């Protein structure tokens, strides 16, 4: 059976001084994870590695995001990361590295058969 979307969480992250899009992206997914508790895995005895995690990161320079580094922020699941145009770059007055603001949408999909439907 096709996995169904069970959760959607969003988060934001930034890199204030380094101009690092990956750092901002990782902080955005950490923000999203800190708003959630997926207690159903323990409660129902489901292996948390069975979840499919789809991460969309919005930043002004998507090609500068390291998907493997973002995926490594997740302790469980099969993680797929896609960086797209979004977020915000805030230039500094001296024209050095901008402040990077990243948005993250984290979707968790599960196979309904895991629930003994």
Long-range contacts (C-beta under 8 A, 24 or more apart in sequence): 1-111, 1-112, 1-113, 2-111, 3-52, 3-109, 3-110, 3-111, 4-109, 4-110, 4-111, 4-112, 5-107, 5-108, 5-109, 6-108, 6-109, 6-110, 7-36, 7-38, 7-106, 7-107, 7-108, 8-105, 8-106, 8-107, 8-108, 9-33, 9-35, 9-36, 9-105, 9-106, 10-103, 10-104, 10-105, 10-106, 11-35, 11-103, 11-104, 11-106, 12-101, 12-102, 12-103, 12-104, 13-101, 13-102, 13-104, 14-99, 14-100, 14-101, 14-102, 15-99, 15-100, 16-99, 17-97, 17-99, 18-97, 19-96, 19-97, 19-98, 19-100, 20-100, 21-59, 21-60, 21-61, 21-62, 21-64, 21-65, 21-83, 21-100, 21-102, 22-64, 22-65, 22-66, 22-69, 22-70, 23-100, 24-59, 24-87, 24-100, 24-101, 24-102, 25-57, 25-59, 25-65, 25-69, 25-70, 25-83, 25-102, 25-104, 26-69, 26-70, 26-73, 27-102, 28-57, 28-102, 28-103, 28-104, 29-55, 29-57, 29-70, 29-73, 29-74, 29-104, 29-106, 30-73, 31-104, 32-104, 32-105, 32-106, 33-73, 33-74, 33-106, 38-108, 41-76, 44-114, 44-115, 46-110, 46-114, 46-115, 48-75, 48-76, 48-77, 49-76, 49-77, 49-78, 50-77, 50-110, 50-111, 50-114, 51-76, 51-77, 51-78, 51-108, 51-109, 51-110, 52-77, 52-78, 52-80, 52-108, 52-109, 52-110, 53-77, 53-78, 53-79, 53-80, 53-106, 53-107, 53-108, 53-109, 54-80, 54-82, 54-106, 54-107, 54-108, 54-109, 55-79, 55-80, 55-81, 55-82, 55-104, 55-105, 55-106, 55-107, 56-82, 56-83, 56-84, 56-104, 56-105, 56-107, 57-81, 57-82, 57-83, 57-84, 57-86, 57-87, 57-102, 57-103, 57-104, 58-83, 58-84, 58-85, 58-86, 58-87, 58-102, 58-103, 58-104, 58-105, 59-83, 59-85, 59-86, 59-87, 59-100, 59-102, 59-103, 60-85, 60-86, 60-87, 60-88, 60-89, 60-100, 61-89, 65-102, 77-108
